[in-house]
């Protein structure tokens, strides 16, 4: 993606990266869109000193149309709806670290995923323990899993053992990052 100048058309709550703090960007603030993946937008705002994550539901604040990707609506499902691992992996591939243009699966951040009936449990890590975006990334994963027809419970836990390292990145992720 090429970087793009954007202006906030209304006041908007955003998440500061990597601190994970919610702040308000005022109408008229100028920024540079650096990433638009998984239904979220990463905007560099020099006058505020860093990067900020804009949720898909607030895409209009920066002149974009909501894709509906970031907040899929949970679908009604019958008691016999089965949840497959493939469905869960598909949803997790739409979750991105706002600083890295590779999904959490290809970054090697998913350590364990289990589907037991209609319940899904995921253990994931982050690229750095000090990243304040951990709760936001885990919440993205939870919401996506909950949107799968038949899922009644999604438990996403951030763990630190084993420590993450770049060798865990998939071949696809390495290609995106130019590591090959």
PyMOL commands that place a pseudoatom at each C-alpha (Angstrom):
pseudoatom trace, name=CA, resn=UNK, resi=1, chain=A, elem=C, hetatm=0, pos=[0.000, 0.000, 0.000]
pseudoatom trace, name=CA, resn=UNK, resi=2, chain=A, elem=C, hetatm=0, pos=[1.224, 3.468, -0.824]
pseudoatom trace, name=CA, resn=UNK, resi=3, chain=A, elem=C, hetatm=0, pos=[1.056, 5.960, 2.007]
pseudoatom trace, name=CA, resn=UNK, resi=4, chain=A, elem=C, hetatm=0, pos=[-1.869, 8.362, 1.725]
pseudoatom trace, name=CA, resn=UNK, resi=5, chain=A, elem=C, hetatm=0, pos=[-2.546, 11.778, 3.264]
pseudoatom trace, name=CA, resn=UNK, resi=6, chain=A, elem=C, hetatm=0, pos=[-5.768, 11.786, 5.291]
pseudoatom trace, name=CA, resn=UNK, resi=7, chain=A, elem=C, hetatm=0, pos=[-7.656, 14.357, 7.310]
pseudoatom trace, name=CA, resn=UNK, resi=8, chain=A, elem=C, hetatm=0, pos=[-9.997, 13.584, 10.172]
pseudoatom trace, name=CA, resn=UNK, resi=9, chain=A, elem=C, hetatm=0, pos=[-13.469, 14.799, 9.178]
pseudoatom trace, name=CA, resn=UNK, resi=10, chain=A, elem=C, hetatm=0, pos=[-14.792, 14.495, 12.738]
pseudoatom trace, name=CA, resn=UNK, resi=11, chain=A, elem=C, hetatm=0, pos=[-13.486, 13.895, 16.246]
pseudoatom trace, name=CA, resn=UNK, resi=12, chain=A, elem=C, hetatm=0, pos=[-12.576, 10.219, 16.534]
pseudoatom trace, name=CA, resn=UNK, resi=13, chain=A, elem=C, hetatm=0, pos=[-11.433, 7.852, 19.270]
pseudoatom trace, name=CA, resn=UNK, resi=14, chain=A, elem=C, hetatm=0, pos=[-8.312, 5.954, 18.226]
pseudoatom trace, name=CA, resn=UNK, resi=15, chain=A, elem=C, hetatm=0, pos=[-5.834, 3.629, 19.910]
pseudoatom trace, name=CA, resn=UNK, resi=16, chain=A, elem=C, hetatm=0, pos=[-2.281, 4.876, 20.357]
pseudoatom trace, name=CA, resn=UNK, resi=17, chain=A, elem=C, hetatm=0, pos=[0.334, 2.399, 19.101]
pseudoatom trace, name=CA, resn=UNK, resi=18, chain=A, elem=C, hetatm=0, pos=[2.048, 0.630, 20.832]
pseudoatom trace, name=CA, resn=UNK, resi=19, chain=A, elem=C, hetatm=0, pos=[0.821, 1.953, 24.191]
pseudoatom trace, name=CA, resn=UNK, resi=20, chain=A, elem=C, hetatm=0, pos=[-2.759, 0.790, 23.592]
pseudoatom trace, name=CA, resn=UNK, resi=21, chain=A, elem=C, hetatm=0, pos=[-4.236, 3.955, 25.101]
pseudoatom trace, name=CA, resn=UNK, resi=22, chain=A, elem=C, hetatm=0, pos=[-7.495, 5.363, 23.747]
pseudoatom trace, name=CA, resn=UNK, resi=23, chain=A, elem=C, hetatm=0, pos=[-7.177, 9.014, 22.701]
pseudoatom trace, name=CA, resn=UNK, resi=24, chain=A, elem=C, hetatm=0, pos=[-9.335, 11.399, 20.707]
pseudoatom trace, name=CA, resn=UNK, resi=25, chain=A, elem=C, hetatm=0, pos=[-8.112, 12.870, 17.438]
pseudoatom trace, name=CA, resn=UNK, resi=26, chain=A, elem=C, hetatm=0, pos=[-9.768, 16.184, 16.688]
pseudoatom trace, name=CA, resn=UNK, resi=27, chain=A, elem=C, hetatm=0, pos=[-11.534, 17.117, 13.463]
pseudoatom trace, name=CA, resn=UNK, resi=28, chain=A, elem=C, hetatm=0, pos=[-9.117, 18.698, 10.987]
pseudoatom trace, name=CA, resn=UNK, resi=29, chain=A, elem=C, hetatm=0, pos=[-6.074, 16.721, 12.181]
pseudoatom trace, name=CA, resn=UNK, resi=30, chain=A, elem=C, hetatm=0, pos=[-3.811, 15.659, 9.317]
pseudoatom trace, name=CA, resn=UNK, resi=31, chain=A, elem=C, hetatm=0, pos=[-2.216, 12.230, 9.136]
pseudoatom trace, name=CA, resn=UNK, resi=32, chain=A, elem=C, hetatm=0, pos=[-0.652, 9.642, 6.869]
pseudoatom trace, name=CA, resn=UNK, resi=33, chain=A, elem=C, hetatm=0, pos=[-2.437, 6.339, 6.319]
pseudoatom trace, name=CA, resn=UNK, resi=34, chain=A, elem=C, hetatm=0, pos=[0.316, 3.709, 6.551]
pseudoatom trace, name=CA, resn=UNK, resi=35, chain=A, elem=C, hetatm=0, pos=[-1.681, 0.480, 6.720]
pseudoatom trace, name=CA, resn=UNK, resi=36, chain=A, elem=C, hetatm=0, pos=[-5.238, -0.651, 5.960]
pseudoatom trace, name=CA, resn=UNK, resi=37, chain=A, elem=C, hetatm=0, pos=[-5.547, -4.342, 6.742]
pseudoatom trace, name=CA, resn=UNK, resi=38, chain=A, elem=C, hetatm=0, pos=[-8.050, -6.564, 8.502]
pseudoatom trace, name=CA, resn=UNK, resi=39, chain=A, elem=C, hetatm=0, pos=[-10.597, -3.794, 8.748]
pseudoatom trace, name=CA, resn=UNK, resi=40, chain=A, elem=C, hetatm=0, pos=[-8.406, -1.412, 10.728]
pseudoatom trace, name=CA, resn=UNK, resi=41, chain=A, elem=C, hetatm=0, pos=[-6.335, 1.574, 9.677]
pseudoatom trace, name=CA, resn=UNK, resi=42, chain=A, elem=C, hetatm=0, pos=[-2.947, 2.674, 10.981]
pseudoatom trace, name=CA, resn=UNK, resi=43, chain=A, elem=C, hetatm=0, pos=[-2.440, 6.428, 10.746]
pseudoatom trace, name=CA, resn=UNK, resi=44, chain=A, elem=C, hetatm=0, pos=[0.754, 8.307, 11.500]
pseudoatom trace, name=CA, resn=UNK, resi=45, chain=A, elem=C, hetatm=0, pos=[-0.054, 11.678, 13.060]
pseudoatom trace, name=CA, resn=UNK, resi=46, chain=A, elem=C, hetatm=0, pos=[3.162, 13.707, 13.361]
pseudoatom trace, name=CA, resn=UNK, resi=47, chain=A, elem=C, hetatm=0, pos=[1.591, 16.490, 15.476]
pseudoatom trace, name=CA, resn=UNK, resi=48, chain=A, elem=C, hetatm=0, pos=[0.530, 13.863, 18.046]
pseudoatom trace, name=CA, resn=UNK, resi=49, chain=A, elem=C, hetatm=0, pos=[3.861, 12.073, 17.943]
pseudoatom trace, name=CA, resn=UNK, resi=50, chain=A, elem=C, hetatm=0, pos=[3.187, 8.639, 16.577]
pseudoatom trace, name=CA, resn=UNK, resi=51, chain=A, elem=C, hetatm=0, pos=[0.979, 5.938, 15.160]
pseudoatom trace, name=CA, resn=UNK, resi=52, chain=A, elem=C, hetatm=0, pos=[-2.712, 5.446, 15.866]
pseudoatom trace, name=CA, resn=UNK, resi=53, chain=A, elem=C, hetatm=0, pos=[-5.190, 2.712, 15.021]
pseudoatom trace, name=CA, resn=UNK, resi=54, chain=A, elem=C, hetatm=0, pos=[-8.569, 3.653, 13.589]
pseudoatom trace, name=CA, resn=UNK, resi=55, chain=A, elem=C, hetatm=0, pos=[-11.305, 1.030, 13.879]
pseudoatom trace, name=CA, resn=UNK, resi=56, chain=A, elem=C, hetatm=0, pos=[-13.288, 0.109, 10.766]
pseudoatom trace, name=CA, resn=UNK, resi=57, chain=A, elem=C, hetatm=0, pos=[-16.494, 1.495, 12.299]
pseudoatom trace, name=CA, resn=UNK, resi=58, chain=A, elem=C, hetatm=0, pos=[-14.768, 4.926, 12.242]
pseudoatom trace, name=CA, resn=UNK, resi=59, chain=A, elem=C, hetatm=0, pos=[-13.447, 4.664, 8.682]
pseudoatom trace, name=CA, resn=UNK, resi=60, chain=A, elem=C, hetatm=0, pos=[-15.633, 7.601, 7.656]
pseudoatom trace, name=CA, resn=UNK, resi=61, chain=A, elem=C, hetatm=0, pos=[-13.636, 9.841, 10.009]
pseudoatom trace, name=CA, resn=UNK, resi=62, chain=A, elem=C, hetatm=0, pos=[-10.681, 9.551, 7.618]
pseudoatom trace, name=CA, resn=UNK, resi=63, chain=A, elem=C, hetatm=0, pos=[-12.719, 9.535, 4.422]
pseudoatom trace, name=CA, resn=UNK, resi=64, chain=A, elem=C, hetatm=0, pos=[-12.913, 5.770, 3.978]
pseudoatom trace, name=CA, resn=UNK, resi=65, chain=A, elem=C, hetatm=0, pos=[-15.898, 3.451, 3.720]
pseudoatom trace, name=CA, resn=UNK, resi=66, chain=A, elem=C, hetatm=0, pos=[-16.389, 0.858, 6.414]
pseudoatom trace, name=CA, resn=UNK, resi=67, chain=A, elem=C, hetatm=0, pos=[-15.611, -2.579, 5.043]
pseudoatom trace, name=CA, resn=UNK, resi=68, chain=A, elem=C, hetatm=0, pos=[-17.552, -4.401, 7.753]
pseudoatom trace, name=CA, resn=UNK, resi=69, chain=A, elem=C, hetatm=0, pos=[-14.520, -6.696, 8.073]
pseudoatom trace, name=CA, resn=UNK, resi=70, chain=A, elem=C, hetatm=0, pos=[-13.460, -5.697, 11.573]
pseudoatom trace, name=CA, resn=UNK, resi=71, chain=A, elem=C, hetatm=0, pos=[-16.813, -6.212, 13.247]
pseudoatom trace, name=CA, resn=UNK, resi=72, chain=A, elem=C, hetatm=0, pos=[-18.648, -9.043, 11.563]
pseudoatom trace, name=CA, resn=UNK, resi=73, chain=A, elem=C, hetatm=0, pos=[-22.058, -9.635, 13.030]
pseudoatom trace, name=CA, resn=UNK, resi=74, chain=A, elem=C, hetatm=0, pos=[-22.497, -12.933, 14.831]
pseudoatom trace, name=CA, resn=UNK, resi=75, chain=A, elem=C, hetatm=0, pos=[-24.821, -15.111, 12.793]
pseudoatom trace, name=CA, resn=UNK, resi=76, chain=A, elem=C, hetatm=0, pos=[-27.670, -17.065, 14.241]
pseudoatom trace, name=CA, resn=UNK, resi=77, chain=A, elem=C, hetatm=0, pos=[-26.875, -20.751, 14.037]
pseudoatom trace, name=CA, resn=UNK, resi=78, chain=A, elem=C, hetatm=0, pos=[-28.815, -23.833, 14.917]
pseudoatom trace, name=CA, resn=UNK, resi=79, chain=A, elem=C, hetatm=0, pos=[-27.809, -26.105, 17.768]
pseudoatom trace, name=CA, resn=UNK, resi=80, chain=A, elem=C, hetatm=0, pos=[-26.307, -28.522, 15.254]
pseudoatom trace, name=CA, resn=UNK, resi=81, chain=A, elem=C, hetatm=0, pos=[-23.979, -25.987, 13.563]
pseudoatom trace, name=CA, resn=UNK, resi=82, chain=A, elem=C, hetatm=0, pos=[-20.434, -27.298, 13.514]
pseudoatom trace, name=CA, resn=UNK, resi=83, chain=A, elem=C, hetatm=0, pos=[-17.408, -25.090, 13.917]
pseudoatom trace, name=CA, resn=UNK, resi=84, chain=A, elem=C, hetatm=0, pos=[-14.344, -26.094, 11.943]
pseudoatom trace, name=CA, resn=UNK, resi=85, chain=A, elem=C, hetatm=0, pos=[-10.700, -25.318, 12.605]
pseudoatom trace, name=CA, resn=UNK, resi=86, chain=A, elem=C, hetatm=0, pos=[-10.496, -24.022, 9.030]
pseudoatom trace, name=CA, resn=UNK, resi=87, chain=A, elem=C, hetatm=0, pos=[-13.135, -21.366, 9.809]
pseudoatom trace, name=CA, resn=UNK, resi=88, chain=A, elem=C, hetatm=0, pos=[-11.178, -20.236, 12.858]
pseudoatom trace, name=CA, resn=UNK, resi=89, chain=A, elem=C, hetatm=0, pos=[-7.860, -20.060, 10.965]
pseudoatom trace, name=CA, resn=UNK, resi=90, chain=A, elem=C, hetatm=0, pos=[-9.603, -18.067, 8.218]
pseudoatom trace, name=CA, resn=UNK, resi=91, chain=A, elem=C, hetatm=0, pos=[-10.813, -15.498, 10.744]
pseudoatom trace, name=CA, resn=UNK, resi=92, chain=A, elem=C, hetatm=0, pos=[-7.445, -15.298, 12.519]
pseudoatom trace, name=CA, resn=UNK, resi=93, chain=A, elem=C, hetatm=0, pos=[-5.803, -14.519, 9.169]
pseudoatom trace, name=CA, resn=UNK, resi=94, chain=A, elem=C, hetatm=0, pos=[-7.804, -11.254, 9.205]
pseudoatom trace, name=CA, resn=UNK, resi=95, chain=A, elem=C, hetatm=0, pos=[-6.227, -10.088, 12.494]
pseudoatom trace, name=CA, resn=UNK, resi=96, chain=A, elem=C, hetatm=0, pos=[-3.223, -7.784, 12.110]
pseudoatom trace, name=CA, resn=UNK, resi=97, chain=A, elem=C, hetatm=0, pos=[-0.668, -6.130, 14.327]
pseudoatom trace, name=CA, resn=UNK, resi=98, chain=A, elem=C, hetatm=0, pos=[-1.146, -2.445, 13.446]
pseudoatom trace, name=CA, resn=UNK, resi=99, chain=A, elem=C, hetatm=0, pos=[2.588, -1.945, 12.941]
pseudoatom trace, name=CA, resn=UNK, resi=100, chain=A, elem=C, hetatm=0, pos=[3.251, -4.995, 10.777]
pseudoatom trace, name=CA, resn=UNK, resi=101, chain=A, elem=C, hetatm=0, pos=[1.489, -5.764, 7.463]
pseudoatom trace, name=CA, resn=UNK, resi=102, chain=A, elem=C, hetatm=0, pos=[1.311, -9.509, 8.189]
pseudoatom trace, name=CA, resn=UNK, resi=103, chain=A, elem=C, hetatm=0, pos=[-1.579, -11.310, 9.899]
pseudoatom trace, name=CA, resn=UNK, resi=104, chain=A, elem=C, hetatm=0, pos=[-1.101, -12.948, 13.305]
pseudoatom trace, name=CA, resn=UNK, resi=105, chain=A, elem=C, hetatm=0, pos=[-1.145, -16.457, 11.813]
pseudoatom trace, name=CA, resn=UNK, resi=106, chain=A, elem=C, hetatm=0, pos=[1.661, -15.775, 9.333]
pseudoatom trace, name=CA, resn=UNK, resi=107, chain=A, elem=C, hetatm=0, pos=[3.607, -13.842, 11.980]
pseudoatom trace, name=CA, resn=UNK, resi=108, chain=A, elem=C, hetatm=0, pos=[3.653, -17.070, 13.993]
pseudoatom trace, name=CA, resn=UNK, resi=109, chain=A, elem=C, hetatm=0, pos=[1.798, -15.511, 16.919]
pseudoatom trace, name=CA, resn=UNK, resi=110, chain=A, elem=C, hetatm=0, pos=[-0.807, -18.277, 17.262]
pseudoatom trace, name=CA, resn=UNK, resi=111, chain=A, elem=C, hetatm=0, pos=[0.623, -20.964, 19.516]
pseudoatom trace, name=CA, resn=UNK, resi=112, chain=A, elem=C, hetatm=0, pos=[-2.447, -23.116, 19.997]
pseudoatom trace, name=CA, resn=UNK, resi=113, chain=A, elem=C, hetatm=0, pos=[-5.997, -23.252, 18.649]
pseudoatom trace, name=CA, resn=UNK, resi=114, chain=A, elem=C, hetatm=0, pos=[-8.631, -25.755, 19.732]
pseudoatom trace, name=CA, resn=UNK, resi=115, chain=A, elem=C, hetatm=0, pos=[-12.224, -26.228, 18.718]
pseudoatom trace, name=CA, resn=UNK, resi=116, chain=A, elem=C, hetatm=0, pos=[-14.256, -28.257, 21.195]
pseudoatom trace, name=CA, resn=UNK, resi=117, chain=A, elem=C, hetatm=0, pos=[-17.831, -28.411, 19.968]
pseudoatom trace, name=CA, resn=UNK, resi=118, chain=A, elem=C, hetatm=0, pos=[-18.976, -24.810, 19.773]
pseudoatom trace, name=CA, resn=UNK, resi=119, chain=A, elem=C, hetatm=0, pos=[-16.172, -23.430, 21.957]
pseudoatom trace, name=CA, resn=UNK, resi=120, chain=A, elem=C, hetatm=0, pos=[-12.896, -22.097, 20.594]
pseudoatom trace, name=CA, resn=UNK, resi=121, chain=A, elem=C, hetatm=0, pos=[-9.738, -21.541, 22.639]
pseudoatom trace, name=CA, resn=UNK, resi=122, chain=A, elem=C, hetatm=0, pos=[-6.689, -19.752, 21.275]
pseudoatom trace, name=CA, resn=UNK, resi=123, chain=A, elem=C, hetatm=0, pos=[-3.309, -19.090, 22.832]
pseudoatom trace, name=CA, resn=UNK, resi=124, chain=A, elem=C, hetatm=0, pos=[-1.353, -16.381, 21.110]
pseudoatom trace, name=CA, resn=UNK, resi=125, chain=A, elem=C, hetatm=0, pos=[1.634, -14.178, 21.776]
pseudoatom trace, name=CA, resn=UNK, resi=126, chain=A, elem=C, hetatm=0, pos=[2.901, -10.825, 20.563]
pseudoatom trace, name=CA, resn=UNK, resi=127, chain=A, elem=C, hetatm=0, pos=[6.150, -9.786, 18.941]
pseudoatom trace, name=CA, resn=UNK, resi=128, chain=A, elem=C, hetatm=0, pos=[7.130, -7.882, 22.112]
pseudoatom trace, name=CA, resn=UNK, resi=129, chain=A, elem=C, hetatm=0, pos=[5.994, -8.229, 25.731]
pseudoatom trace, name=CA, resn=UNK, resi=130, chain=A, elem=C, hetatm=0, pos=[5.795, -4.464, 26.229]
pseudoatom trace, name=CA, resn=UNK, resi=131, chain=A, elem=C, hetatm=0, pos=[3.279, -3.991, 23.412]
pseudoatom trace, name=CA, resn=UNK, resi=132, chain=A, elem=C, hetatm=0, pos=[0.212, -2.250, 24.769]
pseudoatom trace, name=CA, resn=UNK, resi=133, chain=A, elem=C, hetatm=0, pos=[-1.757, -3.350, 21.699]
pseudoatom trace, name=CA, resn=UNK, resi=134, chain=A, elem=C, hetatm=0, pos=[-1.997, -6.909, 23.020]
pseudoatom trace, name=CA, resn=UNK, resi=135, chain=A, elem=C, hetatm=0, pos=[-5.498, -6.512, 24.459]
pseudoatom trace, name=CA, resn=UNK, resi=136, chain=A, elem=C, hetatm=0, pos=[-6.747, -4.841, 21.257]
pseudoatom trace, name=CA, resn=UNK, resi=137, chain=A, elem=C, hetatm=0, pos=[-5.260, -7.558, 19.036]
pseudoatom trace, name=CA, resn=UNK, resi=138, chain=A, elem=C, hetatm=0, pos=[-6.682, -10.312, 21.282]
pseudoatom trace, name=CA, resn=UNK, resi=139, chain=A, elem=C, hetatm=0, pos=[-10.096, -8.576, 21.220]
pseudoatom trace, name=CA, resn=UNK, resi=140, chain=A, elem=C, hetatm=0, pos=[-9.981, -8.451, 17.405]
pseudoatom trace, name=CA, resn=UNK, resi=141, chain=A, elem=C, hetatm=0, pos=[-9.305, -12.196, 17.365]
pseudoatom trace, name=CA, resn=UNK, resi=142, chain=A, elem=C, hetatm=0, pos=[-12.119, -12.841, 19.862]
pseudoatom trace, name=CA, resn=UNK, resi=143, chain=A, elem=C, hetatm=0, pos=[-14.679, -10.815, 17.881]
pseudoatom trace, name=CA, resn=UNK, resi=144, chain=A, elem=C, hetatm=0, pos=[-13.785, -12.548, 14.644]
pseudoatom trace, name=CA, resn=UNK, resi=145, chain=A, elem=C, hetatm=0, pos=[-14.081, -15.999, 16.204]
pseudoatom trace, name=CA, resn=UNK, resi=146, chain=A, elem=C, hetatm=0, pos=[-17.400, -15.098, 17.843]
pseudoatom trace, name=CA, resn=UNK, resi=147, chain=A, elem=C, hetatm=0, pos=[-18.752, -14.126, 14.409]
pseudoatom trace, name=CA, resn=UNK, resi=148, chain=A, elem=C, hetatm=0, pos=[-18.346, -17.691, 13.097]
pseudoatom trace, name=CA, resn=UNK, resi=149, chain=A, elem=C, hetatm=0, pos=[-21.758, -19.392, 12.868]
pseudoatom trace, name=CA, resn=UNK, resi=150, chain=A, elem=C, hetatm=0, pos=[-22.123, -21.884, 15.700]
pseudoatom trace, name=CA, resn=UNK, resi=151, chain=A, elem=C, hetatm=0, pos=[-19.488, -20.422, 18.034]
pseudoatom trace, name=CA, resn=UNK, resi=152, chain=A, elem=C, hetatm=0, pos=[-20.876, -19.921, 21.527]
pseudoatom trace, name=CA, resn=UNK, resi=153, chain=A, elem=C, hetatm=0, pos=[-17.611, -19.098, 23.291]
pseudoatom trace, name=CA, resn=UNK, resi=154, chain=A, elem=C, hetatm=0, pos=[-14.248, -17.702, 22.204]
pseudoatom trace, name=CA, resn=UNK, resi=155, chain=A, elem=C, hetatm=0, pos=[-11.379, -17.580, 24.686]
pseudoatom trace, name=CA, resn=UNK, resi=156, chain=A, elem=C, hetatm=0, pos=[-8.246, -15.838, 23.381]
pseudoatom trace, name=CA, resn=UNK, resi=157, chain=A, elem=C, hetatm=0, pos=[-5.335, -15.690, 25.796]
pseudoatom trace, name=CA, resn=UNK, resi=158, chain=A, elem=C, hetatm=0, pos=[-2.035, -13.869, 25.345]
pseudoatom trace, name=CA, resn=UNK, resi=159, chain=A, elem=C, hetatm=0, pos=[0.878, -16.006, 26.555]
pseudoatom trace, name=CA, resn=UNK, resi=160, chain=A, elem=C, hetatm=0, pos=[4.634, -15.425, 26.587]
pseudoatom trace, name=CA, resn=UNK, resi=161, chain=A, elem=C, hetatm=0, pos=[6.058, -18.938, 26.569]
pseudoatom trace, name=CA, resn=UNK, resi=162, chain=A, elem=C, hetatm=0, pos=[7.802, -19.752, 24.371]
pseudoatom trace, name=CA, resn=UNK, resi=163, chain=A, elem=C, hetatm=0, pos=[9.088, -16.285, 23.534]
pseudoatom trace, name=CA, resn=UNK, resi=164, chain=A, elem=C, hetatm=0, pos=[8.299, -15.220, 19.964]
pseudoatom trace, name=CA, resn=UNK, resi=165, chain=A, elem=C, hetatm=0, pos=[11.131, -14.803, 17.477]
pseudoatom trace, name=CA, resn=UNK, resi=166, chain=A, elem=C, hetatm=0, pos=[11.261, -13.882, 13.773]
pseudoatom trace, name=CA, resn=UNK, resi=167, chain=A, elem=C, hetatm=0, pos=[12.011, -17.479, 12.783]
pseudoatom trace, name=CA, resn=UNK, resi=168, chain=A, elem=C, hetatm=0, pos=[8.326, -18.225, 13.578]
pseudoatom trace, name=CA, resn=UNK, resi=169, chain=A, elem=C, hetatm=0, pos=[7.148, -16.129, 10.615]
pseudoatom trace, name=CA, resn=UNK, resi=170, chain=A, elem=C, hetatm=0, pos=[5.699, -18.228, 7.778]
pseudoatom trace, name=CA, resn=UNK, resi=171, chain=A, elem=C, hetatm=0, pos=[7.116, -18.221, 4.256]
pseudoatom trace, name=CA, resn=UNK, resi=172, chain=A, elem=C, hetatm=0, pos=[4.178, -16.038, 3.184]
pseudoatom trace, name=CA, resn=UNK, resi=173, chain=A, elem=C, hetatm=0, pos=[4.892, -13.562, 5.974]
pseudoatom trace, name=CA, resn=UNK, resi=174, chain=A, elem=C, hetatm=0, pos=[8.597, -13.487, 5.144]
pseudoatom trace, name=CA, resn=UNK, resi=175, chain=A, elem=C, hetatm=0, pos=[7.784, -12.715, 1.520]
pseudoatom trace, name=CA, resn=UNK, resi=176, chain=A, elem=C, hetatm=0, pos=[5.519, -9.796, 2.524]
pseudoatom trace, name=CA, resn=UNK, resi=177, chain=A, elem=C, hetatm=0, pos=[8.229, -8.428, 4.812]
pseudoatom trace, name=CA, resn=UNK, resi=178, chain=A, elem=C, hetatm=0, pos=[10.963, -8.919, 2.190]
pseudoatom trace, name=CA, resn=UNK, resi=179, chain=A, elem=C, hetatm=0, pos=[12.865, -11.369, 4.386]
pseudoatom trace, name=CA, resn=UNK, resi=180, chain=A, elem=C, hetatm=0, pos=[13.524, -13.914, 1.661]
for i in range(1, 180): cmd.bond("trace and resi %d" % i, "trace and resi %d" % (i + 1))
show_as sticks, trace
zoom trace
